[in-house]
Amino acid sequence: MTFRLPEHACSETFLAASGPGGQNVNKVATACQLRVAVFRLGLDPAVYQRLKSLAGSKLTQDGELIITARRYRSQEGNREDARARAQALIAKAHERPRRRIKTKVSRAAKGRRVDAKKKRATIKSGRGKVRLD
């Protein structure tokens, strides 16, 4: 599932980035910090809970998802990277986890386990001290 971020829920700021870029790093703010107001997205409560657990510390108490992108040397590359990461995170939160179907251990498997335990017990019982009676 793909998710489109609405413009009214996003705000961007640009920061000075560390890493590669030479002298450009000291002059240009290329890192992008994307803030998404999660409450403006109108998510279902279940989707919000999944997003909360997936995002971890990226989600603030005020309901803002903060993603910082500094992978690229250009503002545009970092802007696209931040938006793609936010969209992927929200799309992943929309996926429902599969329900686990409980299964029983078969009677034959239980028998094999008991037989193996009895065999080990007889081997270990023969390891005691030898008594000469």
QUIQUIPE-V680960 format. One record per residue. N is the residue number from 1. RES is the residue in three letters. PHI is phi as a letter, one per 40 degrees, with the letter a starting at -180 (999 if undefined). NEAR is the number of other C-alpha atoms within 8 Angstrom. D_LAST is the distance of its C-alpha to the last C-alpha in Angstrom with 2 decimals. Layout:
[[N RES PHI NEAR D_LAST] [N RES PHI NEAR D_LAST]]
This chain:
[[1 MET 999 5 78.03] [2 THR b 6 80.64] [3 PHE b 8 81.95] [4 ARG c 5 85.35] [5 LEU c 8 85.77] [6 PRO c 7 88.95] [7 GLU c 6 91.26] [8 HIS c 4 91.80] [9 ALA c 11 88.12] [10 CYS b 11 87.95] [11 SER a 8 89.24] [12 GLU b 8 88.94] [13 THR b 7 89.27] [14 PHE b 10 89.19] [15 LEU b 9 87.49] [16 ALA c 10 87.43] [17 ALA c 9 84.50] [18 SER c 6 82.31] [19 GLY h 5 81.30] [20 PRO c 6 83.42] [21 GLY i 7 87.17] [22 GLY g 6 88.61] [23 GLN c 6 91.56] [24 ASN c 7 91.79] [25 VAL c 14 88.76] [26 ASN c 7 90.74] [27 LYS b 6 93.81] [28 VAL b 7 92.80] [29 ALA c 10 90.53] [30 THR b 15 88.68] [31 ALA c 16 85.42] [32 CYS b 15 85.72] [33 GLN b 13 84.20] [34 LEU c 15 84.36] [35 ARG b 11 84.09] [36 VAL b 10 83.66] [37 ALA c 11 84.30] [38 VAL c 11 81.55] [39 PHE c 7 83.06] [40 ARG c 6 86.26] [41 LEU c 8 84.41] [42 GLY g 6 83.83] [43 LEU c 8 80.21] [44 ASP c 6 78.11] [45 PRO d 6 75.66] [46 ALA c 6 72.66] [47 VAL c 10 74.18] [48 TYR c 10 74.90] [49 GLN c 8 71.29] [50 ARG c 10 70.05] [51 LEU c 12 72.69] [52 LYS c 9 71.61] [53 SER c 7 68.00] [54 LEU c 8 69.07] [55 ALA c 10 71.68] [56 GLY g 7 69.61] [57 SER c 5 71.59] [58 LYS c 8 74.56] [59 LEU b 11 75.53] [60 THR c 9 77.18] [61 GLN c 5 77.27] [62 ASP c 4 80.86] [63 GLY g 9 79.79] [64 GLU b 11 80.97] [65 LEU c 13 79.09] [66 ILE b 11 79.69] [67 ILE b 11 79.27] [68 THR b 9 80.26] [69 ALA b 12 81.01] [70 ARG b 11 81.69] [71 ARG c 7 80.55] [72 TYR b 10 84.08] [73 ARG c 10 87.00] [74 SER b 8 89.51] [75 GLN c 12 89.98] [76 GLU c 6 90.40] [77 GLY c 9 87.15] [78 ASN c 16 85.22] [79 ARG c 11 87.00] [80 GLU c 8 85.99] [81 ASP c 10 82.41] [82 ALA c 14 82.09] [83 ARG c 10 83.58] [84 ALA c 8 81.36] [85 ARG c 9 78.21] [86 ALA c 9 79.31] [87 GLN c 12 80.13] [88 ALA c 10 76.80] [89 LEU c 11 74.91] [90 ILE c 10 76.87] [91 ALA c 11 76.56] [92 LYS c 8 72.76] [93 ALA c 12 72.80] [94 HIS c 9 74.66] [95 GLU c 7 71.83] [96 ARG c 5 69.61] [97 PRO c 4 65.87] [98 ARG c 4 64.23] [99 ARG c 4 62.24] [100 ARG c 4 58.55] [101 ILE c 4 57.47] [102 LYS c 4 54.04] [103 THR b 4 51.74] [104 LYS c 4 48.57] [105 VAL c 6 45.36] [106 SER c 6 45.11] [107 ARG c 6 42.49] [108 ALA c 6 41.35] [109 ALA c 8 40.91] [110 LYS c 9 38.83] [111 GLY c 8 36.60] [112 ARG c 8 36.22] [113 ARG c 8 35.25] [114 VAL c 8 32.56] [115 ASP c 8 31.17] [116 ALA c 8 31.07] [117 LYS c 8 29.28] [118 LYS c 8 26.57] [119 LYS c 8 26.19] [120 ARG c 8 25.85] [121 ALA c 8 23.30] [122 THR c 8 20.98] [123 ILE c 8 21.55] [124 LYS c 8 20.80] [125 SER c 7 17.64] [126 GLY c 6 16.18] [127 ARG c 6 17.13] [128 GLY c 6 14.64] [129 LYS c 4 12.29] [130 VAL c 4 9.46] [131 ARG b 4 5.97] [132 LEU c 3 3.82] [133 ASP b 2 0.00]]
